[in-house]
Amino acid sequence: MDGEHPKSVDEFFERFRDLCSTLLDNTGVAGYCYTQLTDVYQEKNGIVDFQRRPKVDLGRLAAVQQRTAAIEAGHSRVPRASWRGG
């Protein structure tokens, strides 16, 4: 499954939710950035098409990211391996 395009919108949201949960649950992550929001000539994997029309439910996308992150919940102890690179 890794590296393959999602076969459905629901599969996309499942993968997106799992990825965001991994980041939000990590006490060493203070933020993240979602890149390639729009389709361009050579890439067609954005969440909006070339004319900037949403390809997915943006409200559903936002809802996945709006829960409290572990670092915000007072679990800000960064594991030693994270800051030492190992």
C-alpha positions as CSV (number, residue, x, y, z in Angstrom):
1,M,0.0,0.0,0.0
2,D,2.8,2.4,0.7
3,G,3.7,4.6,-2.3
4,E,0.5,3.6,-4.1
5,H,-2.3,6.1,-4.8
6,P,-5.4,5.6,-2.6
7,K,-8.1,3.6,-4.3
8,S,-10.9,5.7,-2.9
9,V,-11.6,9.0,-1.1
10,D,-12.2,7.0,2.1
11,E,-8.8,5.3,1.8
12,F,-7.2,8.8,1.3
13,F,-8.9,10.0,4.5
14,E,-7.9,6.9,6.4
15,R,-4.2,7.4,5.4
16,F,-4.4,11.1,6.1
17,R,-6.0,10.5,9.6
18,D,-3.3,7.9,10.4
19,L,-0.5,10.2,9.3
20,C,-1.8,13.1,11.3
21,S,-2.5,11.0,14.4
22,T,1.1,9.8,14.3
23,L,2.4,13.4,14.2
24,L,-0.2,14.7,16.8
25,D,0.5,11.8,19.2
26,N,4.3,12.4,19.1
27,T,5.4,14.6,22.1
28,G,8.5,15.7,20.1
29,V,6.5,17.2,17.3
30,A,5.6,20.9,17.7
31,G,4.2,21.3,14.2
32,Y,4.0,20.0,10.7
33,C,3.4,21.3,7.2
34,Y,1.2,19.8,4.5
35,T,2.7,20.6,1.1
36,Q,1.6,20.3,-2.5
37,L,-2.0,21.4,-1.8
38,T,-2.7,22.1,-5.4
39,D,-2.3,20.2,-8.7
40,V,0.2,21.6,-11.1
41,Y,1.2,20.7,-14.6
42,Q,3.5,17.8,-13.6
43,E,1.8,16.7,-10.4
44,K,-1.8,15.7,-9.9
45,N,-1.8,14.7,-6.2
46,G,-3.1,17.9,-4.6
47,I,-6.2,18.3,-2.5
48,V,-7.5,20.9,-5.0
49,D,-7.3,20.7,-8.8
50,F,-5.5,23.0,-11.2
51,Q,-8.4,25.4,-11.1
52,R,-8.3,25.4,-7.3
53,R,-11.6,23.4,-6.9
54,P,-11.5,21.0,-3.9
55,K,-11.1,17.3,-4.8
56,V,-12.1,16.2,-1.3
57,D,-14.2,17.5,1.6
58,L,-12.1,20.2,3.1
59,G,-14.1,20.3,6.3
60,R,-13.4,16.6,6.8
61,L,-9.7,17.3,6.1
62,A,-9.6,20.1,8.7
63,A,-11.5,18.0,11.3
64,V,-8.7,15.4,11.2
65,Q,-6.1,18.0,12.2
66,Q,-8.1,20.0,14.9
67,R,-7.6,17.7,17.8
68,T,-5.2,18.7,20.6
69,A,-1.6,17.6,20.0
70,A,0.3,15.7,22.6
71,I,2.7,18.6,23.0
72,E,-0.2,21.0,23.7
73,A,-1.8,18.6,26.2
74,G,1.2,19.0,28.6
75,H,3.0,16.0,27.4
76,S,6.0,18.1,26.2
77,R,8.8,15.8,27.4
78,V,10.8,15.1,24.2
79,P,12.2,11.6,24.1
80,R,16.0,11.7,24.2
81,A,16.4,9.8,21.0
82,S,14.5,12.5,19.2
83,W,16.8,15.4,19.9
84,R,20.0,13.3,19.6
85,G,19.1,12.0,16.2
86,G,18.9,8.4,17.2
